[in-house]
Amino acid sequence: MADKSPYALEVRGVTKNYGVPPRGITALKAVFVNVLNNEFFTLLGPSDCGKKTLLRMIAGFEYLTAGEMLLHDSNIETQKASVAIADTVIEVPSTMAKVEATPIQNRS
């Protein structure tokens, strides 16, 4: 039995191209990242350097052109992406106080 990897995330030689060369755009070229289990990781860089593209690929919203990504020893590309939509509720205390102070029969 093989030993379990110490990495939560392994990005191995990942490349992402949009369009067809030579007119296409290479968003990522041979990226390697290893994130250890229980490690806090940040992704920093200048504008348009591929941070969002890499995160979208990790989340499963973009396909890799080349390379592989493993999340807890499982290939990310074989996993199905899922989206969770959360509703945001904004409560303004002064407005809520006015509503609560209004008698039920007078509310319209």
N, CA, C and O of each residue as an XYZ file, in Angstrom:
432
protein
N       0.842     -1.200      0.000
C       0.000      0.000      0.000
C       0.880      1.255      0.000
O       1.828      1.348      0.780
N       0.576      2.194     -0.851
C       1.359      3.425     -0.971
C       1.099      4.354      0.205
O       0.000      4.400      0.758
N       2.143      5.094      0.571
C       1.994      6.067      1.654
C       1.134      7.221      1.191
O       1.174      7.617      0.026
N       0.350      7.758      2.119
C      -0.488      8.914      1.813
C       0.395     10.155      1.681
O       1.340     10.344      2.448
N       0.074     10.987      0.707
C       0.841     12.208      0.467
C       0.665     13.195      1.622
O      -0.425     13.303      2.184
N       1.731     13.912      1.977
C       1.612     14.929      3.029
C       0.925     16.206      2.527
O       0.708     17.140      3.299
N       0.582     16.241      1.231
C       0.017     17.441      0.634
C      -1.506     17.370      0.534
O      -2.071     16.353      0.134
N      -2.152     18.468      0.905
C      -3.598     18.590      0.711
C      -3.879     18.901     -0.755
O      -4.857     18.415     -1.324
N      -3.024     19.705     -1.357
C      -3.178     20.114     -2.760
C      -1.836     20.024     -3.462
O      -0.823     20.505     -2.953
N      -1.834     19.406     -4.634
C      -0.633     19.346     -5.469
C      -1.007     19.827     -6.875
O      -1.886     19.262     -7.526
N      -0.337     20.855     -7.316
C      -0.518     21.377     -8.670
C       0.776     21.056     -9.399
O       1.841     21.558     -9.037
N       0.686     20.226    -10.419
C       1.874     19.708    -11.091
C       1.899     20.114    -12.568
O       1.184     19.545    -13.394
N       2.729     21.100    -12.882
C       2.934     21.503    -14.276
C       1.680     21.953    -15.003
O       1.497     21.662    -16.185
N       0.832     22.656    -14.299
C      -0.456     23.064    -14.876
C      -0.284     24.213    -15.861
O       0.384     25.209    -15.581
N      -0.902     24.045    -17.010
C      -0.921     25.067    -18.056
C      -2.367     25.285    -18.473
O      -3.145     24.335    -18.562
N      -2.726     26.547    -18.730
C      -4.062     26.875    -19.207
C      -3.934     27.821    -20.397
O      -3.389     28.919    -20.284
N      -4.450     27.370    -21.538
C      -4.467     28.191    -22.747
C      -5.908     28.507    -23.117
O      -6.789     27.657    -22.994
N      -6.140     29.719    -23.565
C      -7.432     30.125    -24.112
C      -7.221     30.387    -25.591
O      -6.312     31.127    -25.967
N      -8.045     29.791    -26.428
C      -7.886     29.971    -27.863
C      -6.838     29.020    -28.412
O      -6.317     28.163    -27.699
N      -6.540     29.188    -29.690
C      -5.600     28.318    -30.390
C      -4.332     29.097    -30.710
O      -4.410     30.204    -31.241
N      -3.142     28.530    -30.392
C      -1.894     29.219    -30.740
C      -1.815     29.420    -32.245
O      -2.385     28.594    -32.958
N      -1.176     30.416    -32.783
C      -0.399     31.410    -32.065
C      -1.212     32.601    -31.573
O      -0.674     33.469    -30.885
N      -2.496     32.658    -31.911
C      -3.318     33.802    -31.507
C      -3.915     33.641    -30.122
O      -4.472     34.595    -29.578
N      -3.811     32.464    -29.543
C      -4.381     32.205    -28.233
C      -3.592     32.878    -27.115
O      -2.536     33.467    -27.344
N      -4.124     32.777    -25.914
C      -3.500     33.382    -24.740
C      -3.146     32.274    -23.759
O      -3.970     31.405    -23.475
N      -1.934     32.303    -23.245
C      -1.518     31.370    -22.208
C      -1.698     32.064    -20.867
O      -0.947     32.976    -20.523
N      -2.708     31.620    -20.109
C      -2.993     32.232    -18.803
C      -2.064     31.693    -17.730
O      -1.633     32.440    -16.851
N      -1.749     30.402    -17.790
C      -0.817     29.771    -16.853
C       0.137     28.896    -17.651
O      -0.264     28.253    -18.621
N       1.398     28.875    -17.243
C       2.379     28.063    -17.961
C       3.227     27.290    -16.960
O       4.030     27.870    -16.230
N       3.038     25.973    -16.936
C       3.827     25.051    -16.103
C       3.903     25.502    -14.638
O       4.993     25.740    -14.118
N       2.749     25.620    -13.975
C       2.677     26.057    -12.578
C       2.786     24.839    -11.657
O       2.133     23.819    -11.877
N       3.615     24.966    -10.631
C       3.773     23.932     -9.611
C       3.508     24.552     -8.244
O       4.112     25.566     -7.894
N       2.603     23.946     -7.467
C       2.294     24.409     -6.115
C       2.017     23.182     -5.255
O       1.309     22.268     -5.679
N       2.576     23.163     -4.047
C       2.273     22.119     -3.076
C       1.808     22.779     -1.790
O       2.498     23.641     -1.245
N       0.650     22.381     -1.306
C       0.111     22.910     -0.045
C       0.008     21.732      0.918
O      -0.709     20.765      0.657
N       0.731     21.822      2.029
C       0.721     20.748      3.022
C      -0.624     20.646      3.729
O      -1.371     21.622      3.790
N      -0.930     19.477      4.257
C      -2.127     19.298      5.077
C      -2.067     20.267      6.261
O      -1.009     20.437      6.866
N      -3.169     20.889      6.587
C      -3.293     21.842      7.700
C      -2.426     23.090      7.539
O      -2.140     23.772      8.523
N      -2.017     23.388      6.341
C      -1.208     24.575      6.074
C      -2.091     25.721      5.615
O      -3.020     25.508      4.836
N      -1.819     26.937      6.083
C      -2.510     28.140      5.624
C      -1.768     28.632      4.397
O      -0.552     28.819      4.431
N      -2.497     28.839      3.319
C      -1.883     29.175      2.038
C      -2.543     30.407      1.447
O      -3.769     30.517      1.456
N      -1.754     31.327      0.937
C      -2.292     32.492      0.229
C      -1.695     32.526     -1.170
O      -0.581     32.059     -1.408
N      -2.454     33.081     -2.067
C      -2.020     33.189     -3.460
C      -1.956     34.672     -3.799
O      -2.989     35.326     -3.944
N      -0.760     35.193     -3.924
C      -0.555     36.615     -4.167
C       0.156     36.829     -5.490
O       0.968     36.008     -5.916
N      -0.158     37.939     -6.133
C       0.519     38.278     -7.380
C      -0.107     39.503     -8.007
O      -1.174     39.945     -7.581
N       0.550     40.058     -9.021
C       0.024     41.254     -9.682
C      -1.225     40.935    -10.510
O      -1.569     39.772    -10.717
N      -1.874     41.964    -10.963
C      -3.061     41.801    -11.805
C      -2.732     40.984    -13.045
O      -1.647     41.097    -13.616
N      -3.693     40.159    -13.449
C      -3.588     39.368    -14.681
C      -2.406     38.397    -14.705
O      -1.821     38.152    -15.760
N      -2.055     37.840    -13.525
C      -0.956     36.870    -13.519
C      -1.464     35.433    -13.449
O      -0.663     34.498    -13.482
N      -2.804     35.235    -13.350
C      -3.362     33.893    -13.373
C      -3.882     33.370    -12.046
O      -4.215     32.189    -11.944
N      -3.959     34.214    -11.030
C      -4.455     33.781     -9.703
C      -5.881     33.259     -9.792
O      -6.174     32.161     -9.319
N      -6.749     34.025    -10.385
C      -8.156     33.630    -10.481
C      -8.313     32.394    -11.361
O      -9.124     31.520    -11.055
N      -7.559     32.311    -12.438
C      -7.613     31.147    -13.321
C      -7.219     29.895    -12.547
O      -7.884     28.865    -12.660
N      -6.146     29.972    -11.764
C      -5.702     28.829    -10.971
C      -6.768     28.428     -9.953
O      -7.049     27.240     -9.793
N      -7.360     29.394     -9.267
C      -8.405     29.090     -8.291
C      -9.636     28.485     -8.964
O     -10.254     27.572     -8.416
N      -9.995     28.981    -10.137
C     -11.143     28.421    -10.861
C     -10.859     26.984    -11.312
O     -11.765     26.152    -11.350
N      -9.622     26.704    -11.646
C      -9.260     25.346    -12.031
C      -9.269     24.418    -10.815
O      -9.706     23.273    -10.926
N      -8.804     24.882     -9.678
C      -8.843     24.087     -8.451
C     -10.293     23.788     -8.074
O     -10.610     22.683     -7.633
N     -11.172     24.778     -8.250
C     -12.590     24.608     -7.912
C     -13.330     23.742     -8.930
O     -14.439     23.281     -8.660
N     -12.727     23.519    -10.094
C     -13.358     22.683    -11.101
C     -14.197     23.436    -12.109
O     -14.964     22.819    -12.848
N     -14.074     24.753    -12.161
C     -14.853     25.564    -13.092
C     -14.135     25.788    -14.422
O     -14.750     26.248    -15.385
N     -12.841     25.469    -14.487
C     -12.047     25.585    -15.717
C     -11.311     24.268    -15.926
O     -10.933     23.606    -14.959
N     -11.109     23.887    -17.178
C     -10.356     22.684    -17.512
C      -8.878     23.020    -17.690
O      -8.532     24.113    -18.136
N      -8.021     22.081    -17.340
C      -6.590     22.232    -17.534
C      -6.247     21.941    -18.987
O      -6.839     21.053    -19.601
N      -5.295     22.685    -19.539
C      -4.781     22.382    -20.864
C      -3.723     21.290    -20.744
O      -3.640     20.395    -21.585
N      -2.916     21.376    -19.684
C      -1.872     20.378    -19.441
C      -1.589     20.327    -17.944
O      -1.935     21.248    -17.204
N      -0.955     19.237    -17.505
C      -0.601     19.069    -16.105
C      -1.692     18.348    -15.339
O      -2.648     17.844    -15.928
N      -1.543     18.303    -14.018
C      -2.553     17.667    -13.183
C      -2.638     18.346    -11.826
O      -1.690     18.987    -11.374
N      -3.791     18.193    -11.185
C      -4.034     18.717     -9.847
C      -4.598     17.604     -8.990
O      -5.528     16.904     -9.391
N      -4.025     17.446     -7.803
C      -4.502     16.441     -6.868
C      -4.969     17.118     -5.588
O      -4.261     17.953     -5.025
N      -6.144     16.760     -5.139
C      -6.684     17.241     -3.878
C      -6.837     16.016     -2.988
O      -7.677     15.155     -3.249
N      -6.024     15.937     -1.934
C      -5.983     14.757     -1.057
C      -5.827     13.481     -1.876
O      -6.594     12.531     -1.720
N      -4.823     13.473     -2.751
C      -4.459     12.319     -3.593
C      -5.508     11.940     -4.641
O      -5.395     10.881     -5.259
N      -6.510     12.766     -4.851
C      -7.542     12.481     -5.839
C      -7.466     13.532     -6.943
O      -7.392     14.728     -6.662
N      -7.483     13.086     -8.197
C      -7.388     13.995     -9.333
C      -8.604     14.917     -9.372
O      -9.741     14.451     -9.422
N      -8.363     16.212     -9.349
C      -9.439     17.212     -9.322
C     -10.287     17.147    -10.587
O     -11.496     17.373    -10.529
N      -9.681     16.845    -11.718
C     -10.428     16.842    -12.983
C     -11.485     15.751    -13.041
O     -12.433     15.855    -13.819
N     -11.343     14.721    -12.244
C     -12.356     13.662    -12.239
C     -13.497     13.970    -11.279
O     -14.501     13.259    -11.258
N     -13.348     15.029    -10.484
C     -14.388     15.423     -9.532
C     -15.364     16.374    -10.218
O     -14.987     17.119    -11.122
N     -16.589     16.342     -9.790
C     -17.616     17.227    -10.338
C     -17.652     18.531     -9.534
O     -17.672     18.508     -8.303
N     -17.662     19.657    -10.235
C     -17.751     20.950     -9.556
C     -19.162     21.144     -9.041
O     -20.128     20.707     -9.667
N     -19.278     21.802     -7.896
C     -20.599     22.101     -7.357
C     -20.640     23.565     -6.929
O     -19.627     24.142     -6.533
N     -21.802     24.136     -7.016
C     -21.986     25.540     -6.668
C     -22.998     25.622     -5.539
O     -24.069     25.017     -5.602
N     -22.652     26.370     -4.517
C     -23.586     26.611     -3.424
C     -23.928     28.095     -3.447
O     -23.038     28.945     -3.404
N     -25.197     28.399     -3.516
C     -25.635     29.791     -3.558
C     -26.149     30.167     -2.172
O     -27.015     29.498     -1.608
N     -25.602     31.236     -1.649
C     -26.006     31.700     -0.329
C     -26.724     33.035     -0.469
O     -26.234     33.944     -1.139
N     -27.876     33.145      0.159
C     -28.606     34.408      0.158
C     -28.023     35.314      1.232
O     -27.706     34.872      2.336
N     -27.889     36.575      0.892
C     -27.374     37.543      1.841
C     -28.536     38.354      2.384
O     -29.365     38.857      1.625
N     -28.590     38.475      3.693
C     -29.640     39.264      4.330
C     -28.978     40.452      4.998
O     -28.066     40.296      5.810
N     -29.443     41.638      4.648
C     -28.920     42.858      5.251
C     -30.010     43.433      6.140
O     -31.108     43.757      5.687
N     -29.679     43.548      7.394
C     -30.649     44.108      8.335
C     -30.141     45.447      8.837
O     -29.014     45.554      9.319
N     -30.958     46.441      8.723
C     -30.611     47.767      9.220
C     -31.345     47.942     10.549
O     -32.576     47.963     10.567
N     -30.625     48.065     11.646
C     -31.265     48.130     12.963
C     -32.340     49.197     13.101
O     -33.377     48.938     13.711
N     -32.126     50.393     12.551
C     -33.129     51.450     12.695
C     -34.419     51.082     11.959
O     -35.513     51.351     12.455
N     -34.296     50.475     10.791
C     -35.475     50.059     10.032
C     -36.209     48.956     10.770
O     -37.438     48.974     10.840
N     -35.489     48.011     11.314
C     -36.105     46.913     12.047
C     -36.825     47.440     13.294
O     -37.904     46.963     13.645
N     -36.224     48.411     13.946
C     -36.868     48.981     15.142
C     -38.183     49.652     14.771
O     -39.155     49.554     15.520
N     -38.232     50.344     13.610
C     -39.465     50.997     13.165
C     -40.540     49.962     12.855
O     -41.703     50.156     13.207
N     -40.166     48.869     12.201
C     -41.123     47.826     11.867
C     -41.673     47.183     13.126
O     -42.876     46.946     13.233
N     -40.789     46.900     14.085
C     -41.221     46.260     15.329
C     -42.116     47.188     16.157
O     -42.992     46.719     16.883
N     -41.897     48.494     16.051
C     -42.680     49.445     16.836
C     -44.051     49.717     16.228
O     -44.936     50.230     16.913
N     -44.239     49.385     14.959
C     -45.508     49.630     14.285
C     -46.504     48.535     14.655
O     -46.185     47.351     14.543
N     -47.686     48.906     15.089
C     -48.703     47.884     15.395
C     -49.032     47.062     14.153
O     -49.012     47.585     13.038
N     -49.332     45.792     14.338
C     -49.581     44.869     13.234
C     -50.713     45.359     12.325
O     -50.596     45.252     11.104
N     -51.805     45.894     12.883
C     -52.921     46.313     12.062
C     -52.576     47.523     11.178
O     -53.245     47.736     10.167
N     -51.562     48.317     11.523
C     -51.191     49.489     10.731
C     -50.144     49.193      9.658
O     -49.845     50.064      8.840
N     -49.588     47.997      9.644
C     -48.562     47.660      8.654
C     -49.188     47.442      7.297
O     -50.233     46.801      7.182
N     -48.549     47.977      6.265
C     -49.067     47.757      4.913
C     -47.952     47.430      3.970
O     -48.193     47.212      2.783
